[in-house]
């Protein structure tokens, strides 16, 4: 059971870093058009899109990725709690 939890937590960590890198790539011109940018868009945009629909930008700042990142962290915490509850 511990191995499964470790694997899930590692996947959460990898996805969190992918989100951070994808968000930071928006600050650099043409970074999202690179092969890495397109790969990250394919794995990050489906998760970010619902947040972008629900949360409007504040001025020129899109805060939806921050909320999406926090939701991912809360989901990680929930998974840990479920695993500790059942073990």
N, C-alpha and C positions, 0 to 999 in steps of 0.2 A: 504494500500500500504506500510505503514511503517513497519507493522508486517512482510510482505513478505521480505522486504529488510533486516530487522534484522535477520530473519531466514537464508537468503542466506549468510549474513556476518558471522554469527555464524558457518555455514558449512565451509566457507572459512578458518576461524580461526582453526577449528578442523582439517581440512585437512592439514593446514600449520604445526600444531604441530605434526601430524602423520608423515609428511615428515621429520621434524627435528629429531624426535625420530628414524625413520628408518635410516636416514643418520648416526646418532651417533652410532647406533647399529653396523655399519660396523667396528667400532674401537675395538669392544670387540669380542674375539673369541667365536664362537658358539652361539652368541646372536640371529642371524637371524634364527637359527634352532629351537628356542623355539616356543611355541604356539603364543606368541605375535609377534615375528619376522615373522612368516609365515603369520599371519593375516595382518600385515603391508605390507608385500611383495605383497600380493594379491591386496591391495588397492593402493599401491604406484608405483609398477613396471610398470603397464600399462601407467601411466603418465610419468614416468622417461625414459622409453625405447626410445621414439622418440628423446629425447634430447641426449641420449647416442649414438644413431646412427649418429646424426648430428655433435656432438662436440667430437673430439678425446681427450683422456687424455693428460695432459701436464706432461710429465715424468711419475711419479707414481701417480699423483693426478688427480682424475676424477672431473672436474669442472662442469659437466653437472647438478648435483643436485642443485648447486648454481644458475645456469641459470634457471632451472625449477622453483625454489623457487621465483626468481625475476619475471618470467612470471606469476606465480600465483598471486603475489602481484599486478602486473599491471592489470591483469584480474579483481581482486577485485576492484581496483580503477576505472576501466571501468564500472563495474556493478553499483558502487555508482554514477558515472556521468550519466549513462543512467537513473537511478531511479530519480535523482534530476532533470534531464532535463524534464522528463515526469510528475513530480508532481508539 
